[in-house]
Amino acid sequence: MTCPLAGSVFKVVTSVGASVQEGDTLMILEAMKMETPITAPCAGTVKSVDVAQGQTVNEGQVLCTLG
């Protein structure tokens, strides 16, 4: 999963090893004073979480990996 817009990670909801379904919220980004949920594009297992709460992220940056 890559970041759709620049902002900061408001909250990480998932963790490595978690099973997720399509549409499950993985994390919440804050950009322009709006909270944007980042959801799983498909069912799978979280292989890595590459960002931390409070971290500034750029558009296109890898947020997490599903497998």
N, C-alpha and C positions, 0 to 999 in steps of 0.2 A: 504494500500500500504506500502510495506517495502522497505528499501533502498537496491539497488542491489550492491553497492560498497561504501567503505569509501571515504569521501571527505567533502566538505562544500556546504551549500545551497547558490547558486549564486543568484537565484531569485525565489520568490514564485509568480506564475502567477494566481492562483485561490484563492478563499476565501470561507468561510463557507456559505452554502446555495446556492452556484452556481450549476447550472445544467450543466453537462458535457456529452459529447458523447465519445464513444470508440475512443481512439487515440488522444484526446485533451491533450495538454501539461498542466500539473498541476504545475510543478516547474522544475527548471534547477539546476543540481548538477555540481560542479566543482571538478574534480579529475585528478591528474597527468597533470594539465594544459589543460585539455580538458573539454568542456561543454557537459553534457549529459542530454537530456530532459527526464523527467519522465512523462509518459503518462498514461491516464486512461485506465485500462484494459477492462472496460465495461462502458456503459451509466449509469448515476445515479446522485445523489446529493451529494455534498461534505458535510459530517457530521462534520468533524474536520480537522484542519491543525495543526499538532503536532510539527512543526519545524518553525524556523524563518530565514529570510535572514541573511547570515553570520554565521549561526550556523554550527559547525562541527558535522557530523553524521557518524555513524558506519554501516557497512553492517548488514542488518537484522533489523535495527531500524525502528519503525513505522514513516512514513512521514505524511500520511493523511488517513482518513477513508472515504470511499464512501458508500452510502446506497441506 
